[in-house]
């Protein structure tokens, strides 16, 4: 149940670009449980669907709370193409959930009880770095693997400068 921490300093073993999706909801009216609870349950359903279909491209996720009203998930994806493919796939639950939201919005049936949001980022290699001290694999390291910090550089500037074999070959030639 509890993951043992890796002792010492570690970093994420990500190679190439990193795709990050932040997706969440804000409860605007706590008393409207019938409006926001289905949204929350839909997120759990989508995460379960993605866990059962590893080839869809979700590498890992972290569920977070920004306030008593705002809940979100940080997701790490193999590529933006796989993220788009999941979002637009008619056989996946996300497509049906957004179709329902769009129908309600067009019909004027959105009541403002719950807010929805997402932000997606493609972070180029050389534009991210991570460090963990006495931590189990978390966030980026859980999604991409965890290695001793010395493999990428003791200092942040060294980890930012790290290039995967593929990127290093592209830059050299």
Beta strands, then each sheet from edge to edge (+ up, - down):
strand 1: 6-12
strand 2: 18-27
strand 3: 58-65
strand 4: 70-77
strand 5: 114-123
strand 6: 132-135
strand 7: 146-148
sheet 1: 6+ 1- 7+
sheet 2: 3+ 4- 2+ 5-
end
